[in-house]
Amino acid sequence: MSAQKDERVEASKIIPSTEIHPVADKQPFLNDLRDAIYAAKIISYAQGFVLMRAAAAEYKWNLNYGGIALMWRGGCIIRSKFLGKIKEAFDKNHDLSNLVLDPFFLEKLQSCIKGWRRIVAAATLSGIPIPALSTALSYYDGLRTERLPANLLQAQRDYFGAHTYERTDAPRGQFFHTNWTGRGGTTASSPYNA
C-alpha cells in the first residue's frame, strides 16, 4: 500500500473516512500500544521460526534454532535481548513447534492480550490500518482455535469449481464434492499440493 501513494490519494477523495475517536487518557492507551507491539513482535518471530521449521522439513536441514537466534543478535540489525529468550526456549525443547507454546512466550502473550485487542479494535473502529498488529492477532487467534472457518472456504471453492472439501465428521484427508445447485455434474477436481 505504501507504494501506491497516487492511488491512495485519489481514493481518499472518493471513499469517505471513518470518524477517528480521540484518546481521552493517553497513558492507558500507550500501555496497550506497548503490549500490542510486544505481542506482535513475539508472533512475528514465532511465524519466522515456523517457516524455518517447514523449510528444514522440506529440504532435510538440521537447524539449530537457538543458535540462529543468537546469530541474529550477534551481527545483524536485530540486536535484541529478546533473542536470548528464543534461544532458551529452543534449548529447553528443540522440537518446539511454535514459540507461542513456550511457557515464557505464552505468559507474555497472555499478559498483553487485552491491550492488544483494545488497540486493534480502536484502530479498526477508527478506520486506521494496522496490518502488522491485526494480522498477528489473527494468527494468534487462529493458532489457539481447534476448528477454523476454513471449511467454509473449502465449501465455497467446491461450489464454484468442484475442488472438493473435507468434512469435520470424516477422517482428515477424506475429500467430498457436493452438487450444490442440482444442475452440475459429478465431476470434481482432485486435491493437490501446491
N, C-alpha and C positions, 0 to 999 in steps of 0.2 A: 504494500500500500504506500509506503514512503516514496517509492519510485514513481508513483502515479500522481504526482502533485497537480498537474494541469487538470486531470480528470477529477480529482478531489475538489479542486477549486470550483470547477463547473458544477459538480454535483451538489456542493454546499449551497449554491444559489437556487437549486431546484428542490432538493429534499429538505423538508423542514427539520430543524434541530429539536432535540428534546430539552425541556427545561432543566437546567442544572440547579440542584439544590445546594446552597452554600452550607458549609460545615459550621455549626454553632460553636462546638467545643473542640478545638483543634487537637489537643493533646491525646484524647482517646482515639481520634481518627489517625493520628500519626503512629500511635501504638499498634493499631490494627494494620496500618500500611506496612510497618516494620514486620509484623507477623506474616502478612501475605507475601512479602518479598522473600522472607526467610523460607517459608514453606515452599514457594515456587522454586527456590534455589535447590532445596532438597529433591524436589520432583525432577528437576532438570538433570541433576546428577544421577538419580535413580534411572531415568529413561536412558541416559547415556550408557550406563553400565548394562542395562538390559540389551541395548543394541550390540555392545561388545560381546556379551554372552551369546547372542544369536549368531554373530559373525564367527565366534570361536567354534560354535557347534557346526556351522556350515563348512568352515574351512579346516576343521580339526586342529585348531590352535589350542595351546595350553597357556592361557593368560594368567598372570599374577595380578589380580585386580587391585590389591592393596599396594603393590609396587607401582602400578600405573598411577594411582592417586598420588603417591609420593613423588613420582617422576614429574607430574604436572606442577607440584608445589616447588620442586627443585629448580626449574629453569624456564618455565613457561610464563605466560602472562597471568596465569591463575596462581596467585600467591595467597592461599587461604589456609588458616589453621584448621578449617573445616575438613580439608582433605585428610588430615591425620585421623579424624573420626571415621572416615570412609575406610582407611587402612585398618583401623581397629575392628571395624565391622567384618571385613573380609578375613582378618586374622582369626577372629572368633569362629567364623563359618565360611570357609572357602566356597561352599556350594550355595551361598546366599543368592536366591533368585532375584531379589529386589531389595534395594536399600530400605525401602519403606517398611520391610518386615523385620529389620534390625531393631532391637528394643530402644536404642538411643534415638534413632531417627523417627521411629513410631511415636515415641513420647513427645518429641519436638513437634511433630506434625499435629498431634492431638492437642498440644498446648496452643497452637497457632490457629486451629481450625475456625473458631468463632470469629476472630478478627479477619481472617482470610475471606470467609463467606460474607462478612459485612462489607468489605472493600469491593468484592466482585459484585455484590448486589447494588451497592451505591453507584458504582460506575455504570452498571447495566441500566439502572433506573434513570441515570442522567445521560445515557447515550454516549458514554465515553468508552472507546475501545481499549481494552487492556488484554490483548491476546495471550501474553505470557502468563499472566496471573489466572485468567479464566480457563485456559486450556489445561494448565497444570492442575487446577482444582477439578476439572472434568476428568482428567487422568486418575487423580486420587480417588474420586468417587467411583469411577469405573473399576479400578483395581479392587475396591472393597465391596463390590456388588457381585453376588453369585450369579444372578440372572440379569443379563443386559437386554435392552430393547433391540439388539442386533437381529433377533429372529424376525422382527417386523421388516427390517431391511431386506432380509433374505426372501421373505414372502413377496415384497414389492418387486424384487428382481425376478422372481419366478412368474409373477403376474405379467410383467412387461416383456420378459424374454425367455421364459421357461428354463431358468437357471437352476432350479431345484432349491430346496431348503431342508434344514434339519428341524426335527420336532423335539420339543422338550420331553415328550413321553416315549421317545425312542432312543436307542443307543447312539452315542456320538459316532459320526461317520456314516450313519444311515441317512440317505437323502430321499426326498419325496418331491413330486411335482403334482400340482393341482390344476385342473382345467377350470380356472376361476370364473370364466364367463359362460361356460357351456357351449361356446361356439368354436373353440380352438381344438386342435388335435391333441394327441397324447405325447407328442414329441417333446423331449426335454434334453437340454444340453447336459453333458456330463460335467461333474465337478473337476476343477483343475487347480493346480498350484501355480501362481504367477511368480 
